[in-house]
Amino acid sequence: RAQGSKFDAVILNAGIDGAPLQRTAQGQELHFAVNYLGHFGLWLSIKDLLADGARVISVTSSAALDAELDLADLSWEKRRYDRHIAYSTSKACNVLFADELSRRFRETGSLATANAIDPGRAATQIIRYELPEKAMQRAEMTPK
C-alpha cells in the first residue's frame, strides 16, 4: 500500500479436500473456512488495491456440481457430516462468489472481471486427508 502498487490479477486458490469434521476457532467447518471464507477474507483485505480492469480468479472444482448448499447450516451442526459434500459445497460457494462479484463489477461499470475456474486434476497435496497414498504419489511427481 505504501508504494501505491495495484494488483492486475488475484488468484484465490486456498483449498483442502476430504478433511474429517474439524472446526476453526470461530466454529466454522474447515472446508468452508479454508476454501471459501479464506478466499473471501483475502478479497476483502485487498479489494481496494485492484487496478482498473483487474482479473479476479476464484479456484473451484467440478465437485461443485455435487453441492448441497444449506444456508441454514453452513457449519454442519444440524446434519450428518459428509466430507465430500462439505468440500463440494465450499467449492460451489466459490462459483457463487465469482458470479456475484462479476455482477457487481458490471453494475458499477468496472472493467474488472471475476471468474471461477476448475483447474482439473493437478499434482497437489489437496487430497492428503482422503487419499493419503495418492498424495504421496503426487508428492513424488513434483519437480525438484
VENTAJO-V255772 format. One record per run of one state. SS is the DSSP state (helix for helix, strand for strand, loop for the rest). FROM is the first residue (numbers start at 1). TO is the last residue. If there is no record, write none. Layout:
SS&FROM&TO / SS&FROM&TO
This chain:
loop&1&6 / strand&7&12 / loop&13&22 / strand&23&23 / loop&24&28 / strand&29&29 / helix&30&49 / strand&50&60 / loop&61&61 / helix&62&66 / loop&67&82 / helix&83&107 / loop&108&112 / strand&113&118 / loop&119&131 / helix&132&141 / loop&142&144
